Amino acid sequence: MNTISHESESDVLHAFSVEANPDAATLKRYLKLYPQFRDSLIDLSSELFSAPSFDEVPSEAVNSDNAKKAWSKFQTMLSQNDPASEASIGMENPLQTLTKERFKQLAGELNVNSLFLLRFRDNAIHVATIPRQFLALLAKRLNLSVEELQRALDAPSTTASGVRYKADVKPSAGDKITFEDALKTSHLSDEQQAELRTMKD
C-alpha cells in the first residue's frame, strides 16, 4: 500500500478501493493508519465484499428484475440439498430489499456499522444466539413481528460475508457465526460492543 501524503478521506477511500486484495488484513491496516476515517472505510469494505461482479455484463443489461432472478436462482442452487429448503421458500430477508441508503440509515439507528448489519442481511448469524431485545429493536425498525424476523433470519446463510473477516476460516455459503463472534469481528467500537452486550438475555 502506498502512503498517502496530505491524505483526505476521498484519497484514502479511493486507495482502499483499488487495492489488489482489499481483504480483512488490508482493512485492518487502513484502520490503524487512518482511524479518523474508520466508519467510511468499514462501510466501503462492506460494499466491496457484498457487491456482485458485473465485469462481464454490459451495464445496460443489468436491471433489478434480472438481479432478482439471478439471486433467486443462486439461492435455489445453494439450498437444493438442504432439507430445510422447502420450508425456507418465500421467507425473504427484509434487509435484502432495503436500498443502500436505507440500509446505512438503519445501521445508524441501531448504533452499529454496516458490516455488522450485513451479517444479518446475509443470515450469517445463528438466530438462537441473538438477544431478544436486539431482535425486537430490529423487528420494530423493519415493521415486522419478532417471530417473522426470526423465521427470515433462520434461513440458510446466503453468502459468506458473515465470516469473511475471520482470516483463519475458509467460509462457505452455509457457515453461521454467533452473535458474540459478530460483535468481536465486525470492527465495532468498544462502546458499540458494550451497548449490544447489555441486550444479552
N, C-alpha and C positions, 0 to 999 in steps of 0.2 A: 504494500500500500504506500503510495506516495504521501509525504507530509504536505498538508495544505497550508500555505502561508496566508496570513490575513484571512483565515477561514470565516466564511459566512455560513449560515445554515444551508442555503441552497448549494454552496460549493461542497459541503460535507455530504449532503444527501445525494448529490449527483455522483460524487466519488464512490459512495457506497453502492449506488445502483449499477455502476459499471464495473464493479469488482468481478474478477473471473469466477470467484466462488464465494458469493455472499452468504455463507453459512453461519452457524451459531458462533463459531470461533471468530469469524470476521466481525460479526455484530458485537461480540464481547470486547474486541479490540477497539472498535469505534466508540463504544460506550465509555471505555476507560479514557480514551483520548479526548472525547467531546461530550462530557457529561451534561453540558448545557443544552445539548440537542437530543437528550435521552428519549423523550416521548416521540419526537418526529422520526428518529431512527428506528424505534420499535414499530411504529405504525408502518413505515416504509418496508421494513423487513417482513412484516405480516402480509402486506400486499404482494411483495415479490414472491414469497413462498406459496401463497394461495392462488396466485393468478394462473389461469390456464395458458398453455403455449399456443399462440395462433400464428407462429412463424410461417407455417406452410399454407395458411388460409388467407386469401385476399380479404382485406378489411371490409370490403363492401358485402362480402358473403356472410359475415358474422352478424347475426341478429339475435334478439332474445329468444325467439322461438327455436332457432337452431341450437342455441346454447342449452335450453331446457331439454330438448330432445336428446342431445348428446349426453347431458348429465343423467337423465333418466336411464338411458341405455347403459351408461357406465355403472350406475348403482345396481342395475339388474345383473350385470355381469359379475359384480363384486359379490353379490349375495345369493347367487343362484344355487349354491350348495349349502347355504345356511338354512338350518331347519326353521329358523325364525323368520325367514324371508317373506313368507306369505303373510305373516302377522304384521310385518312392518310396512306392507304396501299401503300407500296413501297417507302414511304418517310423516308428512313433510316437516322438517325442522323449520320453524318460523324465522329463525335467524338467517336462513339461507335466502329468504325472499327480501331481506332488507336492502335498501340502497346503501352504497358505500358511505354516504353522508349520514344516514340514519344509524348505521352500524357504529360509526365513530361517535355519534352523539350518545347512543345508548351506553357505550363503554364509559363515557364521561359521567353519565347519570348514575352508573353503578360504581364509580370511582375505581375502575380497572383499566388496563390498557387493551388495545385491540388484539394483541396476541392471546391474552387470557380469554377474551370473549370468543376469539376464533376457534378455540378448542371446544367451546360449547356448540358453536355452529357446525363443527365437524363431528359432533357426537364422540369426541375423543376422551371424555371423562366418564368413569363409572358413576352412574346415577346414584347408586346406593351410598356413595361417599360424599355427595353434595349436600351441604347443610340445608335443612328445610327452610330456614329463614332466607337464605340466598335464593333458593328456588322460588319462594313466594314473591320475593322482590322482583326477580326476573320475569316471572309469570305475569305479574301486575303490569310491568312495562310493556309486555307483549300482548296484553289483553287476553290472557288465557287463564284457565284454572291450573293449579299446581299439578293436578293429575294429567291434564292434557300435555303440559310441558314435560313431565316425567316420561310419558309414552314416546314423545318425539325424541327426547334425548337418549332414550334407551335403545334406539335403533342402532344397527351396526355402524361403526365408525366409517365415514365416507372418504377421508383422506388421512394421511399420516402426519398432518401438521401438528397434531396434538403432542407428538413425541419427537419432532424434528430437532428440538433443542437439546435432546439428551444424546450427546455425542457418542456414548458407549452403547447405544441401542440402534439396531438396524430395524426401523419401523416397517410395518406392513399395514394394509388398509384396515385390518381388524383390531389393531392394538388400541387399548384404552389405558388411561392412567388414572390415579386417584386425584381427588380434589387437592389434597396436600401436595402431591407431586406437581400439579399445575401451578399452585402457589409458588413453589420453590423454583420452577424452571421457566416462568413467563416474564422474567425481568420486571416484576412488580416492585415498587418501592417498599421499604421496610414498613412504612406507615400503612400502605395499602394491604400488605400481607397481615399486619396486626389487626386491622379492621375486619378483614374477611375471617380471620381465625376466631373473632368474638362471636361469629354467627354459627360456629360449630355446635351441633346438637349435644 
